């Protein structure tokens, strides 16, 4: 098992970029713009999301996202389901794309698990990190872009596009969303080699320009 893990990462040739941030920060818009830009430059680009991205992971997504008051998930169950989702994504989606030399853009990955289940839900952070590492086989994104926005503005943006009451995370109290935002900023501070914080309160084109600047060195190495 250990040798297989090493072989997987030895074959990694592409680039894995994740987008993180609270609801309403504009991840979907920015991922779409970045994908279009990178394709115009001749790169092979795939887009995915967490939870999701594979048939099994999409089924897990439904369990995680839809609130069922009669039998709601515990924080521990959330953590383990996200671990199962990321295990599937890593082996059946992410590594095959990277081994072919492609670029994968993902709307969230395990840093959201750390922020939501660790920081905001209050689970033991070391346990969360261990489960993340186990599920992903030590895989890390090459770059993680945190689209930072004030939680009140983010939730207001989310409300304009969808009802929030049935989403298990969007419908949380405002303190929860502040905890999530602070978690991402703390993770960025602790991992400056991988994280880039983007001011997502600006106009979409300005946010896109920040993202291109933040990715300049990474993309230059792919040419």
C-alpha positions, 0 to 999 in steps of 0.5 A, a space after each residue: 500500500 505504501 509503495 502504491 501511494 509513493 508511485 501515485 505522487 511520483 507520477 503527478 505532472 499537472 496542477 491542482 488548484 482549489 478555491 475556498 471561502 464561505 458561501 456567496 464569495 463567488 467561487 463558481 464565477 471565478 472558477 468558470 472565468 479561470 477555466 476559460 482563461 487557462 483553456 484560451 492559453 492552451 491548457 487542459 482544464 477540468 473543473 470539479 467540486 467537493 463534496 462531489 466529482 465522482 458518482 459515489 462522491 455526488 451521492 455523499 454530497 446529497 447526504 451532507 448538503 441537505 438538512 434532514 431535521 428528523 435525522 440530522 448528521 452529527 459533526 463526527 458523521 460529517 467529518 467521516 463522510 467528507 473523508 469518504 468523499 475525498 478518498 474517492 475524489 483523490 483516487 478516481 478523479 484528481 490523480 488521474 487528471 494530474 498524471 495526464 498533466 492536466 489542471 484541476 480546479 476544485 470548488 473546495 477540498 479538505 481545507 473546507 473540512 478543516 474549517 467547517 468541521 474542525 474550527 466551526 464545529 469544534 471537533 479535535 483539529 488533530 483528528 480532522 487533519 489525520 482523517 484528511 491526510 488518510 483520505 487524500 493519501 498525503 495529496 495537497 493542492 498546489 495552490 489554494 485560493 481563499 476568496 475572502 468576504 464579510 459573512 453578512 455580505 456573503 450570505 446576502 449574496 447567497 440568499 439572492 440566488 437560492 433558498 438557504 433553509 434546506 442547506 445544512 451549512 448555509 442555514 447556520 447562524 451567523 457566528 458559524 459563518 464568522 468562525 468559518 471565515 476566521 478559520 480560512 484566514 488562520 489556515 492561510 496564515 499558517 500555510 503561506 506556501 500554499 494559500 493566497 487570500 483574495 479580496 472577494 468583495 470587489 467586482 468579479 473582474 477585479 477578483 479575477 485579476 487578483 487570482 491571475 496575479 496570485 497564480 502567475 508563478 505557478 502558471 509560468 512553471 507549467 509552460 
